[in-house]
Amino acid sequence: MNFDLFHEVAFPAHAARTEAAACHDALAEIELADHLGYRCAWLVEHHFMPGYSHCSKPELLLAAASQRTRRIRLGHAVIPLPLHHPIHVAERIATLDVLSGGRIEVGIGRGFSPLEYQTFGVSMASSRDVTAESLAVLRESFRPGPLTHAGKHYRFAGLELVPRAVQQPHPPLWTAAVSPETYEWAAEMQLGVLAGPFKPWFMVKHDIARFRAAWRASDPPRCGMTVGVLCLADRTRARELARPAFTWFYRELYKVTLPVLERSYPGYEQIHDLGRFRHLARMGVDFGLADAFGMTVVGDPRDCIDKLRKYRDGGVTHLLCAFGAGAVDHSIVTESMELFAAEVMPAFGRDSGLRVED
């Protein structure tokens, strides 16, 4: 199992730091992860979600991270394709791949915010079709030669796109996955899946089994899942610090997703039909509930190893660790990252620790 970082660039109102510090802390943590042997650092894209996420332009942070790191891969996840022209997406991804020396990974999705759709003048009802066509354009952009496309939403001929991505045939592609149907679509499209962080493990486990059963490509299926992580030498201290942090994070998460869960928006009926989410949001999820549902990994290294085995055995190939979920002090996050790399990652066959040449 691979271990990655996951950043929303949260800025809780109660945090004793500035918005600028939240961005700089995220970059410092990515730089540290590069030294510690984490595989990839993922940044989200959200708009108009103060507190929960201040990462509206992740490509700028990824560009900065590309110049501060040497080995760690850099993930853009997810890009809400209906909100962007696919040519802009293709150009940004290629530029990031050049800047990073071929270390970019790309996660795509539809997004879930009615406010984002309304503000950017996009129809939620057509989001599924637009996403599928934009993905086709993105894939076409990686092929050599001029780009020509004639579709329902986009038409252009003979475009000479520059720059070109470094990775061949293209950077790894992933998709956000919530509804069970998306997992089957991802398998058909030969995309890795990114689950979480708000769906309980007992549901994700069945979704992953469905994805793996539908996978027909020759390369092995890639299954990523985001969880809140806090690993400290003292398990009592870890749980005491995690309780308010993850309670805040998961309540904010359900607050921003509740509009889609409560109302049946055109094109998002399957998410609305997952009524357990609505009930979970209404009951006021807290750390205890999130922990019981397998959405957090908190404790000392032995606790974390024991909890992580179920993800590995359930088919998770990439665990996206939200260390402290942006609601724990930066010094504690780095302490946790270092201990996790030194004592947890080796239990899953992952190299860790500072590199000799560093």
N, C-alpha and C positions, 0 to 999 in steps of 0.2 A: 504494500500500500504506500502510495506517495503522500507527502505532507506539504501542503501549500498554505499560503496566507490569504485571508479574505478581509478586505477593508471597505466599509461604508463611508469612512471619514466622518464619523459621528461627532457631534458637538453638543453634548447635553448641557442644558441650562445650568445645572448644578456643578458642572465641571469647573475647576479652578484653572482654566487656561483660555487662551484666545482662539479665535477661528484659525488664524494663521498658524498657531502652534499645533492645531489638530492636523493640518496639512504637513507641516514639517515633521511631526512625530511619525506620521504614516511613512514618509520617505525614509526617516532614520530606521524605522523597523524593517522596511524592505531591504535597506542596506545591511542591517545586521543579519537578516535572514539569508542574504547572499553569502555571508561568511559562515553561517551555521549549517548550510547544506539543505535548506528548504528548496523544493523544486520550483515553485512558481508563486508569484504574488498577484492576486486578482483585485481589480478595482471595479466598482459598480458605476453605473450612470443613472442618477436620479435628479429630478428637477423639482423645485418648490417644496422641499421636505425639510424645513429647518429643524435642527436638532438631530433628527434621525440620520440624515445624510447630507453632507456638504461636498459631494463629489459630482458636480454637474458637468465637468469637463475632464473626465479621467484620462483622456489622451494626453493632456498637458502634464499631469502628474506622472504618467507612464514615460513620457519623454524625459522628464527630469530624472526619474528612477533609472532609465537606461544609461544615463551618464554617471551614475553613482554606483553601479553594479557591474559585474562581469559575467556571472554564471547563471544566476537565477532567471527563470523565464518570467515573462510579464504578461498577465492576462487581462484583457479588456472584456469584462462580463457583467452584465450583458449589454450589448448595443441594441437599444430598442429600434429595430430597423424601420418601422413605419414613421418614425419621427425624423428620419434622415434620408436624403437622396443617396441611393446606393453608390454613385460615383464618388461622392464626398467620403463615404465609408471606405471604399476601396483605396482612395488616395491616402487617407489617414493611416490605415492599416499598413500599407506599403511603406510609408514614411517612417512609422514606428519600427517596422521590421528592419529598415536600413539603419536607423539610429541605434538599435539594440544589437545589431550584428546577427539578426536572425533568431531572436528570442521571443517573439510575440505569439500569443495564443488568442484566439478570437471566439468569444461567446456571443451568440445572437439570440434575440427574443422579440416579443411583441411589446413588452412593458405592461404595466397594469394600472396606470394612473389616469383616470378620466380627465383630471385637470391638465395633465401633459398633452393629451390628445386634443382637448379643447383649445389650449393655448397655441399649439403649433398647427392648428387647423387641419387635423387628420381625423378621419372617420374610424371609430373603433370597429364598426361593422365590417369594414374591408381589411382589417389589420392582418388577418390570417393570409389572405391572398397577397397582400403587399409584402409581407414577410417572406413568403415562399418565392416570389419573383425577385425580391432584393437579394435573397441568398443565391439565386441562380446568377444574377448579375455579378455578385461578389466572386463567385466561383469562376465565371467567365473572365473576370478581370485578372486572374492569376495566370491565365494561359498566354503564351507569347503571341505577339501580333496585335493589330488594331482590334478594338472592341466594338462589336455590332450586336444590337439586341432589339428585338421587336416583340413587345409584350403588351399586356392589358394596361399596365400603369406607366411603363417606361419604354421609350423608343429612342435609339440613337445609332449612328452608323460611323464606322471608321475612326473611332476615338483612339488617339495615341496617349495612353495613360502613362504618366511618370510621377514619381519613380516606380520601380518594380520591386516587389517583395523579394527578399533575399532567400527565404526558405523555398525548397523545391519538393513537391510541386506547389505547395502553398503552406501557410501557417496552419497548425491544427485548429479545427473548427468544432465548436460546441454549441449546444442550445440550452437555454433555461427550460426546465421541465416541471410542470405542476400537475396537470391532469394526466391520467393514465394514457389517454389517446396520444399525447405529445411524445411519450416514450416510444410508442410504436412508430410514429412519424420520424422520430430521430433515428431509429434503427434503419428505416427505409432510406433516409437521406444520408446515412453513414456519418452521423454526428455524435460526438460525445455528449452526455447529458450532465447538467448541473442542477442538482436538487437542493431544496432548502432555501433559507434556513428556517422556514416557518411550518413545514409539514412534518408531523411526528414520524419517528423511525419505523413504526410498525406499518405505516402506509407506504413510505418510501421503499421499504424492503420488497413489498409486492410489486411496486412499479419497476424496480430494477430487475426483478425476475422476469417481468413481462418484456422489458427492453432486451435482456440477454436472449430470451427465447426467440425474439423477432430479428435478432442480428444475423445478417447473412454475409457480411464482408469478411475478407480473409484476415485482416488485422483484428486483434482482440478489442472488444468493446471497452469504452472509457466511461466510467461512472464517477462523477464527483458529487460530494455532499458537503454542505456548509454546516458547521456546528460551532457553538460558543465554547471556547476552551480557556481554562485557567489551571495551570499545573504549577504547584508550589511544593516545597519540601514538607511543609506543615499542612496536612489536609484540612484541619480546622480553620486555619487562616485562609486557605484557598476558598472554602465554602463561605466564610464570612464576607470576604471581598466580592465573591461572585454573586451572592444573593441580591444585593441592591443593583449591581451592574446589569445582570442578565434579566432581572425583573423589569428594569427600565427599558432595556433593549427590546425584549419581546413584546412589551406593551406598546412601544412606539411602532414596532413592525406591524402589529395587528391593527393599529390605528390607521396607518397609511394604506393597508390592504383592505380594510373593512368596506370602503365604498363598493369595490367590485364584488365582495362576498355578499353584501347585503342586497344589492340591486342587480337584476339580470341585464347586463349590457349586451347589445348585439355583438356576436362574435366571441363572447366570454361566458356563454351559458354553462359550459362544462365546469368552469371554476365556481360559478354561482351554485351549481348543483352539489359541490362538495360541502354540504351543510355543516359538517363537523368543524370546519374552520370558523364559521360564523358563531357556533356555540362556544368554541374555544376563546374567540375574541371577546364575546360578551361576558364570559365568566371571569375575565380579568386574569389572564395568564401571569404566573409569577415564576420565580426560579425553580421552586419545588415541582411545579407542574411541567415546566420545560425539561427539567432533569429527568423526571419520571418518564417522559415521552421520548427520551433519547435524543434531545435537541441540544444538550450540553455535555461536555466532558470536563469534570472538575474534580480536583483532589490532588493527592501526591502522585509521583510517577507510577507506582504500582496500581493505584486506583485507575489512572488514565489508561494504562496498558490493558487492564481487565475490561474497561468499558469499550475500548477501541476494537477489541477482537470481534465484536458482533457486526461492526461495519465491514471489516475485512471479510468475514465469513459470509456476509450478505451480499457481497459483490461490489462494494465500494472500492474503486481503484485509486481515487484521489480524494483525500480528506482536506477540505478547505477550512483552516482553523481561524476563527474570529477570536483572537486572543483578547479577552476582556471586552470585546464588542464595542470598543471605543468609549467605554464608560469606566475604565480603570486607569489609574495613573500610568503614564508612559514608563516610569521606572519599574513598575510591577509587571507591565507587559513584557519588557525586555528580560526581566528576571525569569518570567515564565517561559518565554521563547528559548532561553539558553538551557534551562533545566529540561524542557521537553526534548530539545535536540540532543542533549547529552545522554538522557536516560530512557526516553520513550521511543524515539525513532529507531534506535538500534534493535529494539525488540521486534520490529517489523521489517528487518533487513535493509534499513536505510542508513547510509553513511551519515555521520554527523560530526560536529565539532569544528573548530577553526582549522582552515587548511594550512598545511605546512608552509607553503610559500607566502602566506599572509603574516 
